[in-house]
Amino acid sequence: MVIAGVDEVGRGALFGCVVAAAVVIMSERLDDLVAAGVRDSKRLTPARRVLLVPQIEALSLDVHVGMATVAEIEEWNILEASLRAMERAIAQCHPLPQHCYVDGNQPLRFRTLAPLPQTTIVGGDRHHPAIAAASIVAKVWRDRHISELAAQFPQYDLARNKGYGTAKHRAAIAHHGLTPLHRRGWGLAKPKS
């Protein structure tokens, strides 16, 4: 059966987009993901995640990333933006999966494509290899994206914190104000003028 694992990263960040990945794979190949070392992205080093992405792509039928911008997060809310990023990732896949395994407890709403059968799994990146693969792909993509943006905003230590609310990041916000890519709906101060 053609399935997809779907996961997102960046929900709790103060800076930048939320990113989702969809990994479309034959269900018979799930053991191959496990054998390659695929597991929850949070339990892997950054270097190991980067090394796993080409292996995930080689074992999969298709892999795609979808995102929701800071403006979309602020317009909709982070949950809605995360779900739409997941749907955007799936919508690019060919073939479309026969069944989606989605991390979390919120089903996808499929606004832009016909509804697909789905199963939500709380902690899915720990329990389902295809979701774990998606978590790795999404994390590597978002980390690279934020690292590229770090050169534009060096005072926020983005290369290290990847947009999350570390003490150094929060201190930089207090001193320098917000950039256009900070999420204002998170109780952060208004930008300095």
N, C-alpha and C positions, 0 to 999 in steps of 0.2 A: 504494500500500500504506500502511496505517496503522501507523506506527512510533512508538516512544518513545525519547527520549534520557533517560538516568538518571545522575545524579551526586550526590555528597554533599560537604558542607563541614563543617569542624570536627573532623576526626579528630585533628589534632595539638594541639588546644587544651587548656588546663589547666582551663578554666571553661566550663560550659554544655553544652547538648545538642549532638548531632550531627544535622545537617539534610540531607535529600535532597530532590531535586525530580525529577519526571517530566514531560517535555514531550511530549505526544502530537501528532503532526503527520503530514500526508500526505507521503510521501517526495518527491513532486514539488515541495514547498515548501522543501526544504532550501536551494536556491540563493537563495531569498528571505531566509532567515536570514543567509546569508553577505553578501548585498547590504545588509542592514540594519546590518551591522557586528558580528554575533555571532561571537565567538571566545572562547577560554579566558578565564574570568573573571579569572584572575590577571594577564592582560595588558591589562586595562581599568582605568580609574580608577573609584573608587566612584561618582562622578557619572554616568559613562557607563553603568555597569551599571544604575543606577536608571532611566535613560532608556530602556534597552533592554527592560526587563521588559514594559511595555505593548505594545511592538512584537512581542515574542515571543508574548505572549498573543493578539494580534490574528492572527498567522499560524498559530497552533496550534488544534487541535481541543479540547484541554484541557490544563491545567497544574495540578499539585498538589504540595504539599509534605508530606513525612512526617518524623517526628523520632524520636529515641530519647533518653530522659532521662539525666541523670547517674546515677541509680540503676540504670537498665538497662545503661548502659555498664559500671558497676562489677560488675553481676551477670554479664553475658555476656562482655565484653571489647569493645574498640573495633571490631574487624572485624565481629563478629557484630551489634553495635548498628548499624553503618553499613549492613550488608546488610538488616537489618530495617527501618531507616528508608526505604531504597530501595523495599522491597516495600510498605510502608505508603503511600508516594507513588503507586505504580502502582495499588494496590488501589482508590484513590479515583477513578481516571480513568474517564471515559466519553466515547467508547468505549474499551474496553481495546485496547491495541495488538496488532497481529498479530505484531510482532517488537520486542524490546527491545534497544537498544544501551547497554551498561552500562560505565561507566568503571572501569578496573582489570582485574585478572586473576581475580577471584573471581566465579563465577556466582551468581545469585540462587537461593535454595532454594525459594521460593514455598510458604511454610507456610500462608498463608491463602487463596490462590486457586489455581486449576488452573495448572500450569506453562505458561509462555509461551515460545515460541522466543526465544532470546537470543544475543547475541554480546558477549563481553567485549573491550574494547579498552584496552590499557595506554596511558595518555596520551590517552584518548579525548576529553577536553575540547579538545585541540589538533588532533585528527584528524577528528572527526565533528561537524557543526553542531548536531545535536539534543542531543548530550551537552554541547556548549559552552553551548547555550541553558539546559539544566538546571543547569549549573554557575553560570550568572549568576543564575537564579531562586533557587537554594538560598543563594547567597552574600548576595544582597540581603535575603532573608527572615531569615537568621541574624544578619546585621549589625544589622538593625533590632531584632530580639529582644534581642540582647546590649546594644544601646544603651539599650533600655527598662530593662533590669536594672541598668545602670550607676548610675542614680539611687539604688538601694538599697544599692550597695556602692561609693561614690565613691572610696574610698582605693585601689582596684585599677586605676584608669585604663582601665576596660573600654571606654569610649566610643572610645578610641584603639586599644587592642590587641585588641579583640573576643574576649578570653578567651585569647589566645595568650601564650606564655611569654616576653614581653619582659623585659629587665633590670628595668624599673620594676615590672612585675607581680610578678616573683619577689621583689623587695625588699619589696613590700607584703605578700606572703605570709609572708616571714620576720618582718616586724614585727607584722602583725595576725593571722596565722594564716589558716586556710582558712574559707571560707563553706560553707554546705550545698550550693552549686552548683559547688564545685571538685571535680575528679576525684581522689579519694584514691589510686587505683591507679597514679598517675603518678610515684611516688617523692616525693610532696610530704609535708611534715610534717603531723602530726595537728592538728586544730583546737585553738586556744587555748581554755582553759576560764575 
